[in-house]
Amino acid sequence: MMRIYTIVLITIGLAACEPRHNSADTSAATDGSTGGARLFVDNCAQCHQVTGQGGPAPGGLPAPDIRQLTKSPAELRQIITFGFGKMPSFKDSISDAQISEIADYVAAQVERHAQ
């Protein structure tokens, strides 16, 4: 009986720790459910919009349309990690792996938009 309670408590604990993402927000950013798309929505869409089209960011600063960038994934990783111009650095708020996922997602959006 004690094992059942333990399993139930572990299951509840794991479910409570699972990150929550608004699927309505991510569906507009991607044609599939990728980690990069979710991370983009969570960390970048506030300025670059869910679709990546850019526009006015908080404080009225313009954010560029990420679909028009001519940067390699490596350059995108550098920009996301260290910031660029008015864009803040994300090195202290997300992991290197998450930065890579965002950079790969953005590169894929650039490629998809160019077609």
Secondary structure, DSSP 8 states (H G I E B T S, - for coil): -HHHHHHHHHHHHHHHHS----HHHHHHH-SS--HHHHHHHHHTHHHH-TTS--EE-GGG-EE--GGG----HHHHHHHHHH-BTTB---TTTS-HHHHHHHHHHHHHHHHHHH-
